[in-house]
Amino acid sequence: MNSVGKEPSHWKLGLFYYNKEDRRIFPPKRFGFGWTVNFANPLSVSVFLLILIIIGLISQLLK
């Protein structure tokens, strides 16, 4: 499935991974190390937003 993630047609604007056939929540990045969000997977987007909300709440608490 790694070769599927490298397919240029699955990358919108070259930055955003969008592949309905890929069930992974966080597939590997196109370049470099780490992971990215599969914006075609609703669970992946939900987890991503939850992480952003938690970071925002923590930053507000630390002010």
All heavy atoms as TSV, in Angstrom:
chain	resi	resn	atom	element	x	y	z
A	1	MET	N	N	0.819	-1.191	0.000
A	1	MET	CA	C	0.000	0.000	0.000
A	1	MET	C	C	0.868	1.262	0.000
A	1	MET	O	O	0.392	2.334	-0.296
A	1	MET	CB	C	-0.937	-0.032	1.205
A	1	MET	CG	C	-1.860	1.121	1.215
A	1	MET	SD	S	-3.596	1.038	1.456
A	1	MET	CE	C	-4.372	-0.252	0.785
A	2	ASN	N	N	2.149	1.156	0.316
A	2	ASN	CA	C	3.021	2.319	0.302
A	2	ASN	C	C	3.137	2.937	-1.078
A	2	ASN	O	O	3.195	4.149	-1.206
A	2	ASN	CB	C	4.408	1.960	0.823
A	2	ASN	CG	C	4.618	2.462	2.226
A	2	ASN	OD1	O	3.820	3.219	2.741
A	2	ASN	ND2	N	5.708	2.035	2.816
A	3	SER	N	N	3.186	2.114	-2.132
A	3	SER	CA	C	3.293	2.663	-3.477
A	3	SER	C	C	2.033	3.430	-3.857
A	3	SER	O	O	2.090	4.362	-4.642
A	3	SER	CB	C	3.567	1.547	-4.486
A	3	SER	OG	O	2.484	0.633	-4.484
A	4	VAL	N	N	0.886	3.059	-3.289
A	4	VAL	CA	C	-0.359	3.775	-3.553
A	4	VAL	C	C	-0.251	5.198	-3.028
A	4	VAL	O	O	-0.707	6.145	-3.653
A	4	VAL	CB	C	-1.568	3.051	-2.911
A	4	VAL	CG1	C	-2.825	3.872	-3.033
A	4	VAL	CG2	C	-1.755	1.694	-3.540
A	5	GLY	N	N	0.362	5.379	-1.868
A	5	GLY	CA	C	0.511	6.696	-1.276
A	5	GLY	C	C	1.434	7.618	-2.062
A	5	GLY	O	O	1.385	8.827	-1.916
A	6	LYS	N	N	2.271	7.057	-2.893
A	6	LYS	CA	C	3.209	7.856	-3.690
A	6	LYS	C	C	2.591	8.299	-5.013
A	6	LYS	O	O	3.165	9.120	-5.713
A	6	LYS	CB	C	4.488	7.068	-3.966
A	6	LYS	CG	C	5.209	6.602	-2.716
A	6	LYS	CD	C	5.774	7.753	-1.926
A	6	LYS	CE	C	6.565	7.217	-0.741
A	6	LYS	NZ	N	6.965	8.235	0.182
A	7	GLU	N	N	1.431	7.782	-5.364
A	7	GLU	CA	C	0.757	8.115	-6.624
A	7	GLU	C	C	0.414	9.610	-6.651
A	7	GLU	O	O	-0.295	10.102	-5.778
A	7	GLU	CB	C	-0.511	7.277	-6.763
A	7	GLU	CG	C	-1.265	7.485	-8.043
A	7	GLU	CD	C	-0.509	6.978	-9.250
A	7	GLU	OE1	O	0.187	5.958	-9.136
A	7	GLU	OE2	O	-0.617	7.619	-10.307
A	8	PRO	N	N	0.897	10.366	-7.634
A	8	PRO	CA	C	0.653	11.812	-7.676
A	8	PRO	C	C	-0.832	12.190	-7.727
A	8	PRO	O	O	-1.209	13.246	-7.232
A	8	PRO	CB	C	1.364	12.266	-8.953
A	8	PRO	CG	C	2.341	11.202	-9.263
A	8	PRO	CD	C	1.773	9.920	-8.700
A	9	SER	N	N	-1.670	11.345	-8.298
A	9	SER	CA	C	-3.089	11.686	-8.410
A	9	SER	C	C	-3.794	11.694	-7.051
A	9	SER	O	O	-4.884	12.246	-6.930
A	9	SER	CB	C	-3.796	10.703	-9.350
A	9	SER	OG	O	-3.772	9.400	-8.801
A	10	HIS	N	N	-3.183	11.112	-6.028
A	10	HIS	CA	C	-3.775	11.093	-4.688
A	10	HIS	C	C	-3.361	12.296	-3.848
A	10	HIS	O	O	-3.753	12.406	-2.698
A	10	HIS	CB	C	-3.392	9.807	-3.954
A	10	HIS	CG	C	-3.958	8.596	-4.606
A	10	HIS	ND1	N	-3.375	7.362	-4.498
A	10	HIS	CD2	C	-5.050	8.407	-5.385
A	10	HIS	CE1	C	-4.072	6.480	-5.177
A	10	HIS	NE2	N	-5.087	7.103	-5.738
A	11	TRP	N	N	-2.576	13.180	-4.398
A	11	TRP	CA	C	-2.094	14.352	-3.671
A	11	TRP	C	C	-2.686	15.599	-4.303
A	11	TRP	O	O	-2.378	15.941	-5.431
A	11	TRP	CB	C	-0.572	14.395	-3.690
A	11	TRP	CG	C	0.025	13.296	-2.882
A	11	TRP	CD1	C	0.327	12.042	-3.310
A	11	TRP	CD2	C	0.338	13.328	-1.499
A	11	TRP	NE1	N	0.830	11.288	-2.276
A	11	TRP	CE2	C	0.842	12.060	-1.151
A	11	TRP	CE3	C	0.255	14.313	-0.513
A	11	TRP	CZ2	C	1.246	11.753	0.132
A	11	TRP	CZ3	C	0.661	14.009	0.763
A	11	TRP	CH2	C	1.159	12.738	1.075
A	12	LYS	N	N	-3.548	16.292	-3.581
A	12	LYS	CA	C	-4.182	17.511	-4.064
A	12	LYS	C	C	-3.250	18.688	-3.795
A	12	LYS	O	O	-2.772	18.856	-2.667
A	12	LYS	CB	C	-5.536	17.740	-3.379
A	12	LYS	CG	C	-6.486	16.556	-3.496
A	12	LYS	CD	C	-6.758	16.212	-4.933
A	12	LYS	CE	C	-7.688	15.014	-5.021
A	12	LYS	NZ	N	-7.772	14.439	-6.321
A	13	LEU	N	N	-3.001	19.490	-4.808
A	13	LEU	CA	C	-2.065	20.618	-4.735
A	13	LEU	C	C	-0.671	20.171	-4.317
A	13	LEU	O	O	0.137	20.972	-3.872
A	13	LEU	CB	C	-2.576	21.701	-3.774
A	13	LEU	CG	C	-3.945	22.307	-4.092
A	13	LEU	CD1	C	-4.362	23.252	-2.979
A	13	LEU	CD2	C	-3.916	23.030	-5.426
A	14	GLY	N	N	-0.396	18.878	-4.407
A	14	GLY	CA	C	0.902	18.348	-4.036
A	14	GLY	C	C	1.131	18.249	-2.539
A	14	GLY	O	O	2.171	17.801	-2.097
A	15	LEU	N	N	0.142	18.672	-1.720
A	15	LEU	CA	C	0.315	18.716	-0.268
A	15	LEU	C	C	-0.670	17.860	0.505
A	15	LEU	O	O	-0.341	17.350	1.567
A	15	LEU	CB	C	0.159	20.163	0.222
A	15	LEU	CG	C	1.151	21.174	-0.312
A	15	LEU	CD1	C	0.733	22.580	0.110
A	15	LEU	CD2	C	2.534	20.860	0.193
A	16	PHE	N	N	-1.891	17.740	0.022
A	16	PHE	CA	C	-2.966	17.093	0.768
A	16	PHE	C	C	-3.264	15.708	0.191
A	16	PHE	O	O	-3.632	15.588	-0.977
A	16	PHE	CB	C	-4.231	17.954	0.745
A	16	PHE	CG	C	-4.006	19.337	1.269
A	16	PHE	CD1	C	-3.887	20.410	0.402
A	16	PHE	CD2	C	-3.886	19.565	2.630
A	16	PHE	CE1	C	-3.672	21.686	0.877
A	16	PHE	CE2	C	-3.661	20.836	3.122
A	16	PHE	CZ	C	-3.559	21.900	2.244
A	17	TYR	N	N	-3.123	14.689	1.044
A	17	TYR	CA	C	-3.356	13.305	0.614
A	17	TYR	C	C	-4.853	13.019	0.647
A	17	TYR	O	O	-5.520	13.233	1.658
A	17	TYR	CB	C	-2.611	12.340	1.534
A	17	TYR	CG	C	-2.707	10.907	1.101
A	17	TYR	CD1	C	-2.115	10.473	-0.078
A	17	TYR	CD2	C	-3.387	9.974	1.865
A	17	TYR	CE1	C	-2.185	9.158	-0.484
A	17	TYR	CE2	C	-3.468	8.651	1.472
A	17	TYR	CZ	C	-2.871	8.249	0.298
A	17	TYR	OH	O	-2.952	6.945	-0.091
A	18	TYR	N	N	-5.405	12.539	-0.463
A	18	TYR	CA	C	-6.832	12.257	-0.586
A	18	TYR	C	C	-7.001	10.978	-1.394
A	18	TYR	O	O	-6.853	10.982	-2.612
A	18	TYR	CB	C	-7.537	13.423	-1.286
A	18	TYR	CG	C	-9.038	13.339	-1.233
A	18	TYR	CD1	C	-9.743	13.932	-0.206
A	18	TYR	CD2	C	-9.747	12.666	-2.209
A	18	TYR	CE1	C	-11.113	13.882	-0.135
A	18	TYR	CE2	C	-11.126	12.584	-2.150
A	18	TYR	CZ	C	-11.806	13.199	-1.120
A	18	TYR	OH	O	-13.181	13.127	-1.061
A	19	ASN	N	N	-7.267	9.863	-0.687
A	19	ASN	CA	C	-7.410	8.572	-1.346
A	19	ASN	C	C	-8.493	7.769	-0.636
A	19	ASN	O	O	-8.284	7.268	0.469
A	19	ASN	CB	C	-6.081	7.816	-1.329
A	19	ASN	CG	C	-6.149	6.509	-2.070
A	19	ASN	OD1	O	-7.191	6.106	-2.559
A	19	ASN	ND2	N	-5.029	5.824	-2.151
A	20	LYS	N	N	-9.660	7.648	-1.263
A	20	LYS	CA	C	-10.794	6.938	-0.660
A	20	LYS	C	C	-10.519	5.446	-0.486
A	20	LYS	O	O	-11.099	4.814	0.382
A	20	LYS	CB	C	-12.044	7.128	-1.511
A	20	LYS	CG	C	-12.571	8.536	-1.465
A	20	LYS	CD	C	-13.830	8.675	-2.281
A	20	LYS	CE	C	-14.317	10.107	-2.219
A	20	LYS	NZ	N	-15.554	10.296	-2.966
A	21	GLU	N	N	-9.649	4.892	-1.297
A	21	GLU	CA	C	-9.354	3.457	-1.221
A	21	GLU	C	C	-8.385	3.119	-0.096
A	21	GLU	O	O	-8.296	1.970	0.315
A	21	GLU	CB	C	-8.797	2.981	-2.559
A	21	GLU	CG	C	-9.797	3.106	-3.694
A	21	GLU	CD	C	-9.181	2.766	-5.029
A	21	GLU	OE1	O	-8.002	2.358	-5.073
A	21	GLU	OE2	O	-9.876	2.915	-6.039
A	22	ASP	N	N	-7.657	4.092	0.388
A	22	ASP	CA	C	-6.669	3.892	1.450
A	22	ASP	C	C	-7.372	4.034	2.795
A	22	ASP	O	O	-7.889	5.095	3.129
A	22	ASP	CB	C	-5.548	4.920	1.316
A	22	ASP	CG	C	-4.373	4.635	2.223
A	22	ASP	OD1	O	-4.499	3.788	3.126
A	22	ASP	OD2	O	-3.336	5.280	2.025
A	23	ARG	N	N	-7.413	2.981	3.595
A	23	ARG	CA	C	-8.125	2.971	4.864
A	23	ARG	C	C	-7.279	3.471	6.033
A	23	ARG	O	O	-7.769	3.598	7.142
A	23	ARG	CB	C	-8.628	1.554	5.184
A	23	ARG	CG	C	-9.483	0.911	4.098
A	23	ARG	CD	C	-10.667	1.723	3.680
A	23	ARG	NE	N	-11.680	1.694	4.719
A	23	ARG	CZ	C	-12.693	2.532	4.800
A	23	ARG	NH1	N	-12.830	3.456	3.905
A	23	ARG	NH2	N	-13.558	2.445	5.771
A	24	ARG	N	N	-6.010	3.748	5.783
A	24	ARG	CA	C	-5.139	4.212	6.862
A	24	ARG	C	C	-5.569	5.593	7.339
A	24	ARG	O	O	-5.949	6.453	6.550
A	24	ARG	CB	C	-3.688	4.284	6.397
A	24	ARG	CG	C	-3.121	2.922	6.049
A	24	ARG	CD	C	-1.712	3.029	5.568
A	24	ARG	NE	N	-1.711	3.652	4.240
A	24	ARG	CZ	C	-0.636	3.780	3.494
A	24	ARG	NH1	N	0.530	3.354	3.931
A	24	ARG	NH2	N	-0.700	4.351	2.312
A	25	ILE	N	N	-5.505	5.793	8.658
A	25	ILE	CA	C	-5.847	7.090	9.223
A	25	ILE	C	C	-4.723	8.089	8.954
A	25	ILE	O	O	-4.960	9.203	8.514
A	25	ILE	CB	C	-6.118	6.965	10.737
A	25	ILE	CG1	C	-7.357	6.108	10.968
A	25	ILE	CG2	C	-6.299	8.333	11.363
A	25	ILE	CD1	C	-7.636	5.818	12.419
A	26	PHE	N	N	-3.495	7.690	9.222
A	26	PHE	CA	C	-2.338	8.546	8.993
A	26	PHE	C	C	-1.327	7.795	8.128
A	26	PHE	O	O	-0.468	7.080	8.639
A	26	PHE	CB	C	-1.687	8.961	10.318
A	26	PHE	CG	C	-2.580	9.830	11.166
A	26	PHE	CD1	C	-3.119	9.346	12.338
A	26	PHE	CD2	C	-2.874	11.117	10.779
A	26	PHE	CE1	C	-3.935	10.139	13.117
A	26	PHE	CE2	C	-3.693	11.927	11.549
A	26	PHE	CZ	C	-4.226	11.439	12.716
A	27	PRO	N	N	-1.390	7.951	6.810
A	27	PRO	CA	C	-0.398	7.316	5.935
A	27	PRO	C	C	0.931	8.063	5.977
A	27	PRO	O	O	0.999	9.211	6.434
A	27	PRO	CB	C	-1.040	7.436	4.545
A	27	PRO	CG	C	-1.952	8.602	4.653
A	27	PRO	CD	C	-2.417	8.656	6.073
A	28	PRO	N	N	2.007	7.430	5.509
A	28	PRO	CA	C	3.312	8.103	5.501
A	28	PRO	C	C	3.297	9.330	4.583
A	28	PRO	O	O	2.557	9.376	3.604
A	28	PRO	CB	C	4.263	7.050	4.953
A	28	PRO	CG	C	3.502	5.795	4.862
A	28	PRO	CD	C	2.060	6.090	5.010
A	29	LYS	N	N	4.129	10.297	4.921
A	29	LYS	CA	C	4.250	11.488	4.090
A	29	LYS	C	C	4.802	11.124	2.722
A	29	LYS	O	O	5.473	10.106	2.552
A	29	LYS	CB	C	5.196	12.495	4.743
A	29	LYS	CG	C	4.613	13.228	5.897
A	29	LYS	CD	C	5.608	14.272	6.368
A	29	LYS	CE	C	5.013	15.132	7.437
A	29	LYS	NZ	N	5.948	16.171	7.854
A	30	ARG	N	N	4.538	11.987	1.768
A	30	ARG	CA	C	5.034	11.788	0.410
A	30	ARG	C	C	6.557	11.932	0.365
A	30	ARG	O	O	7.241	11.182	-0.307
A	30	ARG	CB	C	4.373	12.812	-0.501
A	30	ARG	CG	C	4.650	12.629	-1.949
A	30	ARG	CD	C	3.852	13.640	-2.741
A	30	ARG	NE	N	3.974	13.394	-4.158
A	30	ARG	CZ	C	3.458	14.160	-5.087
A	30	ARG	NH1	N	2.758	15.220	-4.732
A	30	ARG	NH2	N	3.607	13.878	-6.352
A	31	PHE	N	N	7.063	12.933	1.065
A	31	PHE	CA	C	8.512	13.175	1.127
A	31	PHE	C	C	8.933	13.262	2.578
A	31	PHE	O	O	8.220	13.800	3.409
A	31	PHE	CB	C	8.869	14.498	0.430
A	31	PHE	CG	C	8.443	14.563	-1.005
A	31	PHE	CD1	C	7.406	15.394	-1.388
A	31	PHE	CD2	C	9.070	13.794	-1.960
A	31	PHE	CE1	C	7.001	15.459	-2.704
A	31	PHE	CE2	C	8.673	13.852	-3.286
A	31	PHE	CZ	C	7.635	14.692	-3.661
A	32	GLY	N	N	10.089	12.757	2.896
A	32	GLY	CA	C	10.625	12.869	4.240
A	32	GLY	C	C	10.050	11.834	5.189
A	32	GLY	O	O	9.511	10.808	4.782
A	33	PHE	N	N	10.152	12.138	6.486
A	33	PHE	CA	C	9.713	11.218	7.525
A	33	PHE	C	C	8.424	11.720	8.149
A	33	PHE	O	O	8.116	12.899	8.119
A	33	PHE	CB	C	10.781	11.097	8.612
A	33	PHE	CG	C	12.080	10.552	8.094
A	33	PHE	CD1	C	13.161	11.386	7.884
A	33	PHE	CD2	C	12.217	9.205	7.803
A	33	PHE	CE1	C	14.356	10.905	7.405
A	33	PHE	CE2	C	13.404	8.703	7.326
A	33	PHE	CZ	C	14.473	9.552	7.123
A	34	GLY	N	N	7.686	10.810	8.754
A	34	GLY	CA	C	6.468	11.184	9.458
A	34	GLY	C	C	5.214	10.730	8.738
A	34	GLY	O	O	5.262	9.913	7.806
A	35	TRP	N	N	4.096	11.260	9.177
A	35	TRP	CA	C	2.805	10.877	8.635
A	35	TRP	C	C	2.010	12.104	8.249
A	35	TRP	O	O	2.297	13.213	8.674
A	35	TRP	CB	C	2.023	10.080	9.682
A	35	TRP	CG	C	2.697	8.804	10.017
A	35	TRP	CD1	C	2.548	7.606	9.404
A	35	TRP	CD2	C	3.656	8.594	11.044
A	35	TRP	NE1	N	3.368	6.665	9.975
A	35	TRP	CE2	C	4.061	7.255	10.995
A	35	TRP	CE3	C	4.235	9.425	12.002
A	35	TRP	CZ2	C	4.992	6.717	11.863
A	35	TRP	CZ3	C	5.169	8.900	12.865
A	35	TRP	CH2	C	5.533	7.556	12.787
A	36	THR	N	N	0.974	11.868	7.459
A	36	THR	CA	C	0.069	12.933	7.048
A	36	THR	C	C	-1.363	12.462	7.258
A	36	THR	O	O	-1.592	11.324	7.661
A	36	THR	CB	C	0.327	13.335	5.581
A	36	THR	OG1	O	-0.422	14.509	5.294
A	36	THR	CG2	C	-0.062	12.219	4.616
A	37	VAL	N	N	-2.315	13.320	6.983
A	37	VAL	CA	C	-3.734	13.004	7.157
A	37	VAL	C	C	-4.310	12.574	5.813
A	37	VAL	O	O	-4.061	13.207	4.792
A	37	VAL	CB	C	-4.503	14.240	7.678
A	37	VAL	CG1	C	-5.983	13.960	7.795
A	37	VAL	CG2	C	-3.938	14.688	9.009
A	38	ASN	N	N	-5.085	11.488	5.816
A	38	ASN	CA	C	-5.823	11.086	4.624
A	38	ASN	C	C	-7.166	11.816	4.666
A	38	ASN	O	O	-8.090	11.412	5.353
A	38	ASN	CB	C	-6.024	9.571	4.603
A	38	ASN	CG	C	-6.764	9.116	3.364
A	38	ASN	OD1	O	-7.103	9.907	2.499
A	38	ASN	ND2	N	-7.014	7.822	3.272
A	39	PHE	N	N	-7.281	12.923	3.936
A	39	PHE	CA	C	-8.473	13.757	3.984
A	39	PHE	C	C	-9.698	13.094	3.368
A	39	PHE	O	O	-10.807	13.613	3.493
A	39	PHE	CB	C	-8.199	15.110	3.338
A	39	PHE	CG	C	-7.342	15.995	4.194
A	39	PHE	CD1	C	-5.970	16.085	3.984
A	39	PHE	CD2	C	-7.890	16.716	5.224
A	39	PHE	CE1	C	-5.179	16.881	4.783
A	39	PHE	CE2	C	-7.106	17.524	6.039
A	39	PHE	CZ	C	-5.751	17.605	5.817
A	40	ALA	N	N	-9.565	11.944	2.732
A	40	ALA	CA	C	-10.711	11.206	2.210
A	40	ALA	C	C	-11.327	10.297	3.264
A	40	ALA	O	O	-12.429	9.790	3.075
A	40	ALA	CB	C	-10.299	10.378	0.998
A	41	ASN	N	N	-10.654	10.107	4.378
A	41	ASN	CA	C	-11.129	9.233	5.450
A	41	ASN	C	C	-11.728	10.111	6.555
A	41	ASN	O	O	-11.003	10.861	7.213
A	41	ASN	CB	C	-9.946	8.421	5.991
A	41	ASN	CG	C	-10.350	7.420	7.032
A	41	ASN	OD1	O	-11.377	7.559	7.675
A	41	ASN	ND2	N	-9.521	6.402	7.205
A	42	PRO	N	N	-13.062	10.037	6.777
A	42	PRO	CA	C	-13.699	10.889	7.794
A	42	PRO	C	C	-13.119	10.691	9.193
A	42	PRO	O	O	-12.992	11.660	9.948
A	42	PRO	CB	C	-15.166	10.476	7.753
A	42	PRO	CG	C	-15.367	9.813	6.443
A	42	PRO	CD	C	-14.041	9.221	6.058
A	43	LEU	N	N	-12.747	9.489	9.544
A	43	LEU	CA	C	-12.150	9.238	10.854
A	43	LEU	C	C	-10.807	9.956	10.970
A	43	LEU	O	O	-10.494	10.547	12.005
A	43	LEU	CB	C	-11.981	7.734	11.095
A	43	LEU	CG	C	-11.329	7.342	12.416
A	43	LEU	CD1	C	-12.157	7.852	13.594
A	43	LEU	CD2	C	-11.168	5.839	12.490
A	44	SER	N	N	-10.039	9.944	9.919
A	44	SER	CA	C	-8.744	10.614	9.906
A	44	SER	C	C	-8.905	12.118	10.124
A	44	SER	O	O	-8.193	12.719	10.924
A	44	SER	CB	C	-8.056	10.353	8.565
A	44	SER	OG	O	-6.835	11.001	8.490
A	45	VAL	N	N	-9.856	12.720	9.445
A	45	VAL	CA	C	-10.101	14.157	9.596
A	45	VAL	C	C	-10.587	14.462	11.008
A	45	VAL	O	O	-10.164	15.445	11.625
A	45	VAL	CB	C	-11.096	14.654	8.530
A	45	VAL	CG1	C	-11.472	16.098	8.766
A	45	VAL	CG2	C	-10.515	14.476	7.138
A	46	SER	N	N	-11.447	13.608	11.555
A	46	SER	CA	C	-11.960	13.809	12.921
A	46	SER	C	C	-10.829	13.750	13.950
A	46	SER	O	O	-10.760	14.591	14.849
A	46	SER	CB	C	-13.009	12.751	13.252
A	46	SER	OG	O	-14.107	12.859	12.391
A	47	VAL	N	N	-9.947	12.775	13.819
A	47	VAL	CA	C	-8.822	12.644	14.744
A	47	VAL	C	C	-7.901	13.856	14.611
A	47	VAL	O	O	-7.435	14.416	15.609
A	47	VAL	CB	C	-8.049	11.326	14.497
A	47	VAL	CG1	C	-6.743	11.294	15.261
A	47	VAL	CG2	C	-8.915	10.143	14.858
A	48	PHE	N	N	-7.663	14.299	13.396
A	48	PHE	CA	C	-6.824	15.469	13.147
A	48	PHE	C	C	-7.413	16.715	13.811
A	48	PHE	O	O	-6.709	17.469	14.489
A	48	PHE	CB	C	-6.669	15.671	11.642
A	48	PHE	CG	C	-5.901	16.901	11.256
A	48	PHE	CD1	C	-4.556	17.013	11.520
A	48	PHE	CD2	C	-6.541	17.939	10.606
A	48	PHE	CE1	C	-3.845	18.143	11.152
A	48	PHE	CE2	C	-5.844	19.076	10.238
A	48	PHE	CZ	C	-4.499	19.177	10.511
A	49	LEU	N	N	-8.718	16.931	13.642
A	49	LEU	CA	C	-9.372	18.084	14.268
A	49	LEU	C	C	-9.347	17.989	15.788
A	49	LEU	O	O	-9.153	18.993	16.483
A	49	LEU	CB	C	-10.802	18.222	13.755
A	49	LEU	CG	C	-10.932	18.645	12.293
A	49	LEU	CD1	C	-12.392	18.627	11.860
A	49	LEU	CD2	C	-10.307	19.999	12.055
A	50	LEU	N	N	-9.534	16.785	16.322
A	50	LEU	CA	C	-9.479	16.591	17.769
A	50	LEU	C	C	-8.095	16.948	18.317
A	50	LEU	O	O	-7.980	17.612	19.346
A	50	LEU	CB	C	-9.843	15.147	18.121
A	50	LEU	CG	C	-9.841	14.795	19.598
A	50	LEU	CD1	C	-10.908	15.608	20.336
A	50	LEU	CD2	C	-10.100	13.317	19.777
A	51	ILE	N	N	-7.065	16.550	17.613
A	51	ILE	CA	C	-5.702	16.885	18.023
A	51	ILE	C	C	-5.501	18.402	18.014
A	51	ILE	O	O	-4.927	18.966	18.949
A	51	ILE	CB	C	-4.665	16.175	17.120
A	51	ILE	CG1	C	-4.680	14.677	17.394
A	51	ILE	CG2	C	-3.263	16.748	17.328
A	51	ILE	CD1	C	-3.897	13.858	16.396
A	52	LEU	N	N	-5.992	19.085	16.975
A	52	LEU	CA	C	-5.870	20.540	16.910
A	52	LEU	C	C	-6.623	21.218	18.054
A	52	LEU	O	O	-6.122	22.186	18.652
A	52	LEU	CB	C	-6.384	21.059	15.574
A	52	LEU	CG	C	-5.528	20.799	14.350
A	52	LEU	CD1	C	-6.191	21.364	13.107
A	52	LEU	CD2	C	-4.142	21.374	14.525
A	53	ILE	N	N	-7.818	20.717	18.393
A	53	ILE	CA	C	-8.600	21.283	19.491
A	53	ILE	C	C	-7.873	21.101	20.818
A	53	ILE	O	O	-7.793	22.028	21.625
A	53	ILE	CB	C	-10.009	20.656	19.526
A	53	ILE	CG1	C	-10.818	21.144	18.326
A	53	ILE	CG2	C	-10.734	20.979	20.831
A	53	ILE	CD1	C	-12.130	20.412	18.102
A	54	ILE	N	N	-7.317	19.918	21.032
A	54	ILE	CA	C	-6.575	19.655	22.276
A	54	ILE	C	C	-5.374	20.584	22.380
A	54	ILE	O	O	-5.111	21.153	23.444
A	54	ILE	CB	C	-6.165	18.168	22.357
A	54	ILE	CG1	C	-7.406	17.302	22.585
A	54	ILE	CG2	C	-5.134	17.943	23.447
A	54	ILE	CD1	C	-7.159	15.816	22.449
A	55	ILE	N	N	-4.648	20.769	21.293
A	55	ILE	CA	C	-3.495	21.671	21.307
A	55	ILE	C	C	-3.948	23.096	21.615
A	55	ILE	O	O	-3.322	23.812	22.393
A	55	ILE	CB	C	-2.729	21.601	19.970
A	55	ILE	CG1	C	-2.028	20.253	19.832
A	55	ILE	CG2	C	-1.732	22.754	19.844
A	55	ILE	CD1	C	-1.439	19.992	18.468
A	56	GLY	N	N	-5.058	23.520	21.019
A	56	GLY	CA	C	-5.578	24.851	21.285
A	56	GLY	C	C	-5.989	25.026	22.729
A	56	GLY	O	O	-5.714	26.065	23.353
A	57	LEU	N	N	-6.642	24.023	23.298
A	57	LEU	CA	C	-7.062	24.099	24.702
A	57	LEU	C	C	-5.866	24.145	25.649
A	57	LEU	O	O	-5.847	24.924	26.608
A	57	LEU	CB	C	-7.966	22.917	25.046
A	57	LEU	CG	C	-9.354	22.929	24.423
A	57	LEU	CD1	C	-10.077	21.613	24.705
A	57	LEU	CD2	C	-10.164	24.108	24.931
A	58	ILE	N	N	-4.872	23.343	25.377
A	58	ILE	CA	C	-3.664	23.332	26.209
A	58	ILE	C	C	-2.964	24.685	26.138
A	58	ILE	O	O	-2.519	25.216	27.151
A	58	ILE	CB	C	-2.729	22.177	25.810
A	58	ILE	CG1	C	-3.345	20.845	26.214
A	58	ILE	CG2	C	-1.346	22.343	26.435
A	58	ILE	CD1	C	-2.599	19.633	25.696
A	59	SER	N	N	-2.894	25.246	24.922
A	59	SER	CA	C	-2.223	26.548	24.794
A	59	SER	C	C	-2.992	27.642	25.537
A	59	SER	O	O	-2.378	28.555	26.106
A	59	SER	CB	C	-2.033	26.920	23.339
A	59	SER	OG	O	-3.272	27.224	22.737
A	60	GLN	N	N	-4.312	27.546	25.596
A	60	GLN	CA	C	-5.118	28.521	26.340
A	60	GLN	C	C	-4.919	28.356	27.843
A	60	GLN	O	O	-4.910	29.332	28.585
A	60	GLN	CB	C	-6.598	28.386	25.979
A	60	GLN	CG	C	-6.941	28.851	24.597
A	60	GLN	CD	C	-6.658	30.330	24.389
A	60	GLN	OE1	O	-6.982	31.160	25.228
A	60	GLN	NE2	N	-6.019	30.648	23.282
A	61	LEU	N	N	-4.779	27.132	28.295
A	61	LEU	CA	C	-4.584	26.869	29.717
A	61	LEU	C	C	-3.202	27.315	30.200
A	61	LEU	O	O	-3.034	27.643	31.381
A	61	LEU	CB	C	-4.771	25.386	30.007
A	61	LEU	CG	C	-6.204	24.856	29.884
A	61	LEU	CD1	C	-6.211	23.345	30.026
A	61	LEU	CD2	C	-7.113	25.503	30.912
A	62	LEU	N	N	-2.230	27.332	29.315
A	62	LEU	CA	C	-0.870	27.680	29.699
A	62	LEU	C	C	-0.582	29.180	29.616
A	62	LEU	O	O	0.513	29.605	29.936
A	62	LEU	CB	C	0.144	26.922	28.837
A	62	LEU	CG	C	0.135	25.400	29.022
A	62	LEU	CD1	C	1.117	24.759	28.058
A	62	LEU	CD2	C	0.456	25.033	30.458
A	63	LYS	N	N	-1.563	29.965	29.213
A	63	LYS	CA	C	-1.364	31.422	29.123
A	63	LYS	C	C	-1.281	32.051	30.486
A	63	LYS	O	O	-1.861	31.701	31.422
A	63	LYS	CB	C	-2.501	32.074	28.354
A	63	LYS	CG	C	-2.296	31.989	26.869
A	63	LYS	CD	C	-3.355	32.806	26.169
A	63	LYS	CE	C	-3.078	32.829	24.688
A	63	LYS	NZ	N	-4.056	33.615	23.974
